[in-house]
Amino acid sequence: MLENLSDIDCLLAPVFCLLKNNMINLHHNYDGLIFDMDGTLADTMPTHFIAWSHSMAAQGIEFTEERFYALGGVPAAVIVEMLAEEQGKTVDAKLIADAKEELFLELLKDVKPVIPVQSHRRVSS
């Protein structure tokens, strides 16, 4: 399956292209692998919430922590559209979602590892 991915597929499914280009035979070299999908090796959720809080507050949109966790996995622009509509706001959802992601990337330096998982991590040389 991965061998048949086109350049267009890579634009639509970058994770599969990462697998195709860099990891397709990685399993031959290790007894186990941890694929970090945001939160496995590093606790990024609090940082995501901070970025969301600032980005949404700048638009006058309330986004509680409880709602943030309930919407985990929903695309950012969809979250913005949903909350804006609920709160009677008209906004550029993509612009706000992009601003949130940019702020998140700036805050990554403060993210802490998940210690129990980190203690089992082995870096290859």
Phi and psi in degrees as a GROMACS rama.xvg file:
@    title "Ramachandran Plot"
@    xaxis  label "Phi"
@    yaxis  label "Psi"
@TYPE xy
-64.6824  -29.9512  LEU-2
-66.3505  -21.504  GLU-3
-95.7136  9.29311  ASN-4
-71.8496  133.202  LEU-5
-94.0346  175.551  SER-6
-61.8239  -36.1315  ASP-7
-64.7918  -43.5471  ILE-8
-58.4839  -37.693  ASP-9
-66.681  -31.0394  CYS-10
-70.3538  -35.5704  LEU-11
-84.7117  -28.3372  LEU-12
-138.348  71.3242  ALA-13
-60.5795  -27.3405  PRO-14
-63.9793  -40.65  VAL-15
-65.5542  -34.8087  PHE-16
-69.8657  -36.2037  CYS-17
-59.0159  -46.0042  LEU-18
-61.9656  -46.1889  LEU-19
-60.7612  -46.6593  LYS-20
-84.1993  -27.7543  ASN-21
-125.694  -19.6927  ASN-22
-128.821  6.57141  MET-23
-59.5224  -33.3054  ILE-24
-114.284  14.7613  ASN-25
-59.2869  -33.3992  LEU-26
-62.7872  -17.1112  HIS-27
-73.1727  -19.3574  HIS-28
-99.3342  -7.96213  ASN-29
-137.567  155.565  TYR-30
-78.7343  -25.4433  ASP-31
-160.564  154.451  GLY-32
-131.189  144.385  LEU-33
-112.16  119.44  ILE-34
-97.3026  112.935  PHE-35
-82.8863  108.488  ASP-36
-106.05  60.199  MET-37
66.0741  84.3925  ASP-38
124.754  -6.42732  GLY-39
-78.9835  -53.7649  THR-40
-94.521  -24.9791  LEU-41
-135.387  140.189  ALA-42
-84.7112  88.3198  ASP-43
-91.4972  -12.0661  THR-44
-59.6455  -45.3415  MET-45
-59.1548  -35.4156  PRO-46
-70.0202  -39.9603  THR-47
-59.6687  -42.6913  HIS-48
-64.1237  -40.7396  PHE-49
-61.0453  -46.3501  ILE-50
-61.9207  -43.4314  ALA-51
-61.4562  -48.084  TRP-52
-56.0955  -47.9293  SER-53
-66.791  -44.1316  HIS-54
-65.3687  -40.8993  SER-55
-75.933  -39.3007  MET-56
-61.9732  -34.9008  ALA-57
-62.6922  -21.1741  ALA-58
-103.47  3.52619  GLN-59
74.644  25.8574  GLY-60
-109.425  128.402  ILE-61
-84.475  135.319  GLU-62
-141.485  97.7501  PHE-63
-73.4088  158.5  THR-64
-62.7934  -39.2609  GLU-65
-60.3689  -44.76  GLU-66
-67.7399  -37.9491  ARG-67
-55.2776  -50.2174  PHE-68
-68.4761  -33.3245  TYR-69
-66.9172  -28.184  ALA-70
-97.6265  12.6393  LEU-71
-54.0707  129.641  GLY-72
95.8095  -13.3547  GLY-73
-79.8939  135.204  VAL-74
-55.5321  142.404  PRO-75
-56.265  -46.7622  ALA-76
-62.7515  -33.7825  ALA-77
-66.7809  -41.3766  VAL-78
-60.7536  -46.9015  ILE-79
-59.9193  -48.4656  VAL-80
-59.1099  -44.5797  GLU-81
-62.2113  -50.504  MET-82
-67.7935  -39.0899  LEU-83
-62.2939  -45.2424  ALA-84
-62.8549  -45.0586  GLU-85
-59.3664  -32.2066  GLU-86
-102.986  11.9756  GLN-87
68.3882  31.4947  GLY-88
-108.448  149.661  LYS-89
-113.971  118.686  THR-90
-140.166  167.682  VAL-91
-92.6814  98.3245  ASP-92
-60.2515  -40.8547  ALA-93
-65.9002  -41.1696  LYS-94
-61.5659  -43.8029  LEU-95
-67.9601  -42.686  ILE-96
-61.6609  -40.6872  ALA-97
-65.6949  -40.5518  ASP-98
-64.1425  -39.8879  ALA-99
-61.3913  -45.5853  LYS-100
-66.134  -39.0847  GLU-101
-62.2609  -44.1876  GLU-102
-64.6857  -41.6997  LEU-103
-56.5121  -46.2768  PHE-104
-62.5773  -36.4466  LEU-105
-65.9224  -33.9057  GLU-106
-83.9812  -8.92821  LEU-107
-56.1599  -27.6856  LEU-108
-60.7492  -21.5617  LYS-109
-93.4733  -3.25071  ASP-110
-71.0007  137.725  VAL-111
-103.664  147.959  LYS-112
-72.0298  156.631  PRO-113
-81.1592  104.39  VAL-114
-56.0741  -48.2793  ILE-115
-59.6269  -35.6146  PRO-116
-76.9833  -43.5499  VAL-117
-57.319  -33.8623  GLN-118
-68.5484  -16.4444  SER-119
-100.279  -4.92233  HIS-120
-72.781  137.811  ARG-121
-126.772  124.633  ARG-122
-91.6626  129.959  VAL-123
-81.4548  152.152  SER-124
